[in-house]
């Protein structure tokens, strides 16, 4: 029996007097997911000019990117736990308010510190996606939960794919502050839709919030992710990088011991250690790694000068438009993933999705002769991501108590974030070290891109292996259900 299972849950129908049409609820939460995940690619078009725009160094300007990533990683599991305790709709709404506030701060500023603060507030809103998945489980009829969760989970990739050309077009045709005013406007629309169409979940877990666990997890994650994202700048063997990695390991150990002693922990490690949950989360890291490799390498490849012998010289807008179909592929395959999971089980779907990702990257190795060939390879990868991402919530929520769904989904989203962060670091190092000279410029070589594709293929293979280890026997499911009692 899990520790958190001892804490009584309440189901109060007064908290959810409204029952909107399923389509409205799915559409609203899906839009929230796309808008929140769009924050990941919002500033990519202005990265080269950020030092000039903010009157700072390139190293300092990179914190505008890193801050959102770190805030999202820290806030996601905390938002999930708060949602289980105090109401998922309430915390979801708070996440959107945070995104709007952060967007306004960035829109009104042209200096480094306010931009970092604003981007941190934007990043903290990523917790809205696992909260939306949990609301769907609480509110929708059983026959619609699978496809709805699949769509919500896929928005993690869809927002990034659609956000790149949108952000590039805005940055190219207007003042860069308009990026953040647009984000603020979208956030306001989403908050209004949530207020009108999303009822408060009747499923609660009354308990005292685990502040010690939140602080410990925040320190451990920051100590892990900061050197991952900054290691290339600081040096992987530098005292700062190694010291933070060591601090992360020590803090995670202390935090784990502390959490096991809590009656209502931030993360129920006993539930998280169940093989079905544990290996799903490990597989999520690998899939997240493979997904971000596409987001980082394919645009660079398309925008590389034609003189390199492999590039196509596309603008940021055109490269974004070429990759925009990947977002639609993810959305279209999400219901397919749900039906496949219902027929064959989510384990099969996750393994199949990971295999498709691997095939897509292997295609990218040989399909580098034209833009349309790269588009095909990218859509194959996106199809695999759509299948895999949609299967993860089903695996997780089939193994955790109803009262812990938001926290469990938040932890799963955190695992994906760790995968994307690690991918960014690894791919950047490979492309920075495998280079070619083009006049006065040093650019990634063709072999560098081939290597990144092969590394992403290996990550997808690791995801397949981890997925095959996930226990799905009836005996294991019965043990899980007994633990929920």
C-alpha positions in Angstrom: 0.0 0.0 0.0 1.4 3.4 -0.9 2.0 6.1 1.7 -0.2 8.6 -0.1 -3.0 6.1 -0.3 -3.5 6.5 3.4 -4.6 10.1 2.9 -8.3 10.2 2.4 -9.6 11.7 -0.8 -12.8 13.7 -1.2 -15.2 13.8 -4.1 -17.5 16.7 -3.8 -20.1 17.2 -6.6 -20.6 20.8 -5.4 -17.2 21.6 -6.8 -18.2 20.5 -10.3 -21.8 21.6 -10.9 -21.1 22.1 -14.6 -20.6 19.3 -17.1 -19.7 20.8 -20.4 -19.8 18.9 -23.7 -16.9 16.5 -24.0 -15.9 18.2 -27.3 -15.6 21.6 -25.7 -13.6 20.3 -22.8 -11.2 18.5 -25.1 -10.8 21.4 -27.4 -10.2 23.9 -24.5 -7.6 21.8 -22.8 -6.0 20.9 -26.1 -5.7 24.6 -27.0 -4.1 25.2 -23.5 -1.6 22.5 -24.2 -0.6 23.9 -27.6 -0.3 27.4 -26.3 1.7 26.4 -23.2 4.1 24.2 -25.2 4.5 27.0 -27.7 6.5 28.9 -25.1 9.4 26.4 -25.8 10.0 27.8 -29.3 8.8 31.3 -28.8 12.2 33.0 -28.6 14.1 30.7 -31.0 13.9 33.1 -34.0 15.6 35.9 -32.0 18.3 33.8 -30.3 21.1 35.2 -32.6 20.1 38.8 -31.9 19.3 38.4 -28.1 22.7 39.7 -26.9 22.2 42.9 -28.9 18.5 43.3 -28.0 19.3 42.9 -24.3 22.6 44.7 -24.4 24.5 41.7 -22.8 26.8 38.9 -23.7 25.8 35.8 -25.6 26.4 33.6 -22.5 24.2 35.8 -20.3 21.5 36.0 -23.0 21.3 32.2 -23.1 19.7 32.3 -19.7 16.5 33.6 -21.4 16.2 30.1 -22.9 17.5 28.2 -19.9 15.3 30.0 -17.3 12.1 28.8 -19.0 13.4 25.2 -19.1 14.4 25.2 -15.5 11.2 26.8 -14.2 9.1 24.3 -16.1 11.0 21.3 -14.8 10.7 22.5 -11.2 7.0 23.7 -11.4 5.6 20.7 -13.3 5.6 18.1 -10.4 4.7 20.7 -7.9 1.7 21.9 -9.9 0.6 18.3 -10.2 0.6 17.7 -6.5 -1.1 21.1 -5.8 -3.8 20.1 -8.3 -4.4 16.8 -6.6 -4.7 18.6 -3.2 -6.5 21.9 -4.0 -8.2 21.3 -7.4 -6.8 20.8 -10.8 -8.8 23.5 -12.5 -7.7 26.1 -9.9 -4.0 25.3 -10.4 -4.4 25.1 -14.2 -5.8 28.6 -14.1 -2.9 29.8 -11.9 -0.5 28.3 -14.4 -2.1 30.3 -17.2 -2.0 33.5 -15.1 1.7 32.9 -14.6 2.2 32.6 -18.3 0.3 35.8 -19.0 2.2 37.7 -16.3 5.6 36.4 -17.6 4.7 37.4 -21.1 3.7 40.9 -20.1 7.0 41.3 -18.1 9.0 40.3 -21.1 6.9 42.5 -23.5 7.5 45.6 -21.3 11.3 45.0 -20.9 14.5 45.2 -23.0 17.0 44.2 -20.3 18.3 40.8 -19.2 17.0 40.4 -15.6 13.3 41.2 -16.3 13.5 38.9 -19.4 14.8 36.0 -17.3 12.1 36.6 -14.7 9.4 36.7 -17.3 10.6 33.6 -19.1 10.7 31.8 -15.8 7.0 32.7 -15.2 6.2 31.5 -18.8 8.1 28.2 -18.3 6.3 27.5 -15.0 3.0 27.2 -17.0 4.2 23.9 -18.6 2.5 22.1 -15.6 -0.8 22.8 -17.3 -0.4 19.9 -19.6 -0.3 17.1 -17.0 -3.1 18.8 -15.2 -5.2 18.8 -18.3 -4.6 15.1 -18.8 -5.8 14.4 -15.2 -8.9 16.6 -15.6 -9.8 14.6 -18.7 -9.6 11.4 -16.7 -11.8 12.9 -14.0 -14.4 14.5 -16.2 -14.8 12.6 -19.5 -16.8 9.4 -20.1 -14.7 6.3 -20.0 -14.9 5.7 -23.8 -13.5 9.2 -24.6 -10.7 9.3 -22.0 -8.1 7.4 -24.1 -8.3 9.6 -27.2 -8.6 12.8 -25.3 -5.5 12.1 -23.2 -3.7 11.1 -26.3 -4.5 14.5 -27.9 -3.5 16.4 -24.8 -0.2 14.6 -24.5 0.6 15.2 -28.1 0.3 19.0 -27.6 3.8 18.9 -26.0 5.2 18.3 -29.5 2.5 20.1 -31.5 3.0 23.5 -29.8 6.7 23.5 -30.5 6.2 22.4 -34.2 3.6 25.1 -34.9 5.2 27.7 -32.7 8.4 27.9 -34.7 7.0 29.3 -38.0 4.5 31.5 -36.1 7.2 33.0 -33.9 9.6 33.4 -36.9 6.9 35.3 -38.9 6.2 37.6 -36.0 9.8 38.3 -35.3 10.6 38.9 -39.0 7.7 41.3 -39.6 7.3 43.3 -36.3 9.1 44.4 -33.2 10.4 41.4 -31.1 8.3 42.5 -28.1 5.2 41.5 -30.2 6.2 37.8 -29.6 5.4 38.3 -25.9 2.3 40.4 -26.4 1.0 37.6 -28.7 1.8 35.0 -26.0 0.0 37.1 -23.4 -3.1 37.4 -25.6 -3.2 33.7 -26.2 -2.8 33.1 -22.5 -5.8 35.4 -21.7 -7.9 33.6 -24.2 -7.0 30.2 -22.7 -7.7 31.4 -19.2 -11.1 32.6 -20.2 -11.9 29.3 -21.9 -10.8 27.4 -18.9 -13.0 29.6 -16.6 -16.0 29.0 -18.8 -15.7 25.4 -20.0 -13.6 23.5 -17.5 -15.3 22.4 -14.3 -13.3 21.9 -11.1 -12.4 18.2 -10.6 -14.3 16.6 -7.8 -11.4 14.3 -6.9 -9.2 15.7 -4.2 -6.5 14.5 -1.8 -6.7 16.8 1.3 -3.3 17.0 3.0 -0.6 19.5 4.1 1.6 20.5 1.2 5.1 19.0 1.4 7.2 22.2 1.4 10.4 20.3 2.4 9.9 17.9 -0.6 9.3 20.8 -3.0 12.4 22.6 -1.9 14.6 19.5 -2.0 13.3 18.5 -5.5 13.8 22.0 -6.8 17.4 22.1 -5.6 18.2 18.7 -7.0 16.6 19.5 -10.4 18.4 22.8 -10.7 21.7 21.2 -9.8 21.1 18.6 -12.4 19.7 20.7 -15.3 21.9 23.8 -15.0 25.2 21.9 -15.8 23.4 19.9 -18.5 22.3 23.1 -20.2 25.4 25.2 -19.5 28.1 22.5 -19.5 29.2 23.3 -23.1 29.8 26.9 -22.1 31.5 26.2 -18.8 33.4 23.0 -19.8 32.2 19.5 -18.9 35.2 19.0 -16.7 35.0 22.3 -14.9 34.6 22.6 -11.2 31.2 24.3 -11.6 29.8 21.6 -13.8 31.1 18.6 -11.7 30.2 20.4 -8.4 26.6 20.9 -9.5 26.3 17.3 -10.7 27.6 16.1 -7.3 25.3 18.4 -5.5 22.4 17.0 -7.5 23.2 13.4 -6.6 23.6 14.1 -2.9 20.4 16.2 -2.8 18.4 13.5 -4.7 19.5 10.9 -2.1 18.6 13.1 0.9 15.3 14.2 -0.8 14.4 10.5 -1.4 15.0 9.6 2.2 12.9 12.5 3.3 10.0 11.7 1.0 9.8 8.1 2.2 9.2 9.5 5.8 6.4 11.8 4.8 2.7 10.8 5.3 1.7 12.9 2.2 4.9 13.3 0.1 5.2 15.6 -2.9 6.1 12.5 -5.0 5.1 9.1 -3.7 8.3 7.2 -4.3 6.7 3.9 -3.5 4.2 4.3 -6.3 6.8 5.8 -8.6 9.1 2.8 -8.0 6.5 0.3 -9.3 8.1 -1.2 -12.4 5.2 -0.1 -14.6 5.6 3.5 -13.6 9.4 3.4 -13.3 10.2 2.0 -16.7 7.5 4.2 -18.4 9.3 7.2 -16.9 12.7 6.0 -18.0 11.3 5.4 -21.5 9.9 9.0 -21.4 13.4 10.3 -20.9 14.6 8.5 -24.0 11.6 9.6 -26.2 12.0 13.2 -25.0 15.6 13.0 -26.0 14.7 11.7 -29.5 12.0 14.3 -30.0 14.2 17.3 -29.2 16.9 16.1 -31.5 14.5 16.8 -34.4 13.6 20.2 -33.1 17.3 21.2 -32.8 18.9 19.6 -35.9 16.3 19.7 -38.7 15.9 23.5 -38.7 19.7 24.0 -38.6 20.1 21.6 -41.5 17.5 23.4 -43.6 18.9 26.8 -42.9 22.5 25.9 -43.5 24.0 27.7 -46.6 23.9 25.8 -49.9 27.6 26.2 -50.2 28.1 23.6 -47.4 27.1 21.0 -49.9 24.2 19.7 -47.7 22.2 22.9 -46.6 19.3 24.5 -48.4 19.7 28.1 -47.3 16.1 28.5 -46.0 15.0 31.4 -43.9 13.8 30.7 -40.3 10.2 31.2 -41.5 10.5 28.8 -44.4 12.3 26.2 -42.3 9.5 26.5 -39.7 6.8 26.1 -42.4 8.6 23.0 -43.8 8.5 21.4 -40.3 5.0 22.6 -39.4 3.3 19.5 -40.8 5.0 17.5 -38.1 2.6 19.1 -35.6 -0.4 18.0 -37.6 1.0 14.5 -37.9 1.2 14.2 -34.1 -2.4 15.4 -33.7 -3.7 13.1 -36.4 -2.0 10.0 -35.0 -3.0 10.7 -31.4 -6.5 9.1 -31.8 -4.9 6.3 -33.7 -2.6 5.8 -30.7 -5.6 5.7 -28.4 -7.4 3.1 -30.4 -4.2 1.0 -30.7 -3.7 1.2 -27.0 -7.3 0.1 -26.4 -6.9 -2.8 -28.7 -3.3 -4.0 -28.0 -2.4 -2.1 -24.8 -0.4 1.1 -24.3 2.9 -0.8 -24.0 2.6 -2.0 -27.6 1.8 1.5 -28.7 4.8 3.0 -26.9 7.1 0.4 -28.3 5.7 0.9 -31.8 6.0 4.7 -31.5 9.7 4.4 -30.4 10.4 2.1 -33.4 8.8 4.6 -35.8 11.0 7.3 -34.3 14.1 5.2 -34.9 13.0 4.5 -38.5 12.5 8.2 -39.1 16.0 9.1 -38.0 17.5 6.4 -40.1 15.7 7.8 -43.0 17.1 11.2 -42.2 20.6 9.8 -42.6 20.0 8.9 -46.2 17.3 11.5 -47.1 19.3 14.7 -47.0 19.3 15.6 -50.7 16.2 17.9 -50.8 13.9 19.7 -48.5 11.0 17.4 -49.2 13.1 14.4 -48.3 13.8 15.9 -44.9 10.2 16.8 -44.5 9.3 13.1 -45.0 11.9 12.0 -42.4 10.7 14.6 -39.9 7.0 13.5 -40.3 8.0 9.9 -39.7 9.8 10.9 -36.5 6.8 13.1 -35.5 4.4 10.2 -36.2 6.4 8.0 -33.8 6.4 10.8 -31.2 2.7 11.2 -31.5 2.2 7.4 -30.9 4.6 7.3 -28.0 3.6 10.5 -26.2 -0.1 9.5 -26.4 0.6 6.1 -24.8 2.5 7.4 -21.8 -0.4 8.8 -19.7 -2.4 5.6 -20.2 0.5 3.5 -18.8 1.0 5.9 -15.9 -2.6 6.3 -14.9 -3.2 2.6 -15.1 -0.8 2.2 -12.3 -1.4 5.0 -9.9 -4.3 5.8 -7.5 -7.0 8.1 -8.9 -6.1 10.7 -6.2 -2.5 11.0 -7.5 -3.0 11.3 -11.3 -1.9 14.9 -11.6 1.2 14.4 -9.5 2.1 11.2 -11.5 1.5 12.9 -14.8 3.6 15.9 -13.6 6.5 13.5 -12.8 6.2 11.9 -16.2 6.3 15.3 -17.9 9.4 16.1 -15.9 11.1 13.0 -17.2 10.4 14.1 -20.7 11.9 17.5 -19.9 15.0 15.9 -18.5 15.3 14.0 -21.8 14.9 17.2 -23.9 17.4 19.0 -21.8 20.0 16.2 -22.1 19.3 16.0 -25.9 20.0 19.8 -26.3 23.3 19.4 -24.5 24.4 16.3 -26.4 23.4 17.5 -29.8 25.0 20.9 -29.3 28.3 19.3 -28.3 28.3 17.0 -31.3 27.5 19.8 -33.8 30.0 22.2 -32.1 32.8 19.6 -32.4 32.1 18.1 -35.9 32.5 21.2 -38.0 33.6 22.5 -41.4 35.1 25.8 -42.5 33.1 28.0 -44.9 35.0 31.2 -45.5 35.3 32.9 -42.1 32.5 30.8 -40.7 32.6 27.5 -38.8 29.5 25.4 -39.4 28.4 21.9 -38.5 29.5 19.2 -41.0 27.4 16.7 -42.8 28.9 14.0 -40.6 27.9 16.0 -37.6 24.3 15.8 -38.5 24.6 12.1 -39.4 26.0 11.5 -35.9 23.1 13.4 -34.2 20.6 11.3 -36.2 22.3 8.1 -35.2 22.4 9.2 -31.5 18.7 9.9 -31.7 18.1 6.5 -33.3 20.0 4.9 -30.3 17.8 6.8 -27.9 14.7 5.5 -29.6 16.1 1.9 -29.4 16.8 2.4 -25.7 13.1 3.5 -25.4 12.0 0.3 -27.1 14.1 -1.9 -24.7 12.8 0.0 -21.6 9.2 -0.3 -22.9 9.6 -4.1 -23.4 10.6 -4.4 -19.8 7.4 -2.7 -18.5 5.3 -5.4 -16.8 1.7 -5.6 -18.1 0.7 -9.1 -16.8 -2.6 -9.4 -15.1 -0.8 -10.4 -11.9 1.1 -7.1 -12.0 -2.1 -5.1 -12.6 -3.8 -6.9 -9.8 -0.9 -6.0 -7.5 -1.2 -2.4 -8.6 -4.9 -2.4 -7.8 -4.3 -3.9 -4.4 -1.9 -1.1 -3.7 -4.5 1.4 -4.5 -6.9 0.0 -2.0 
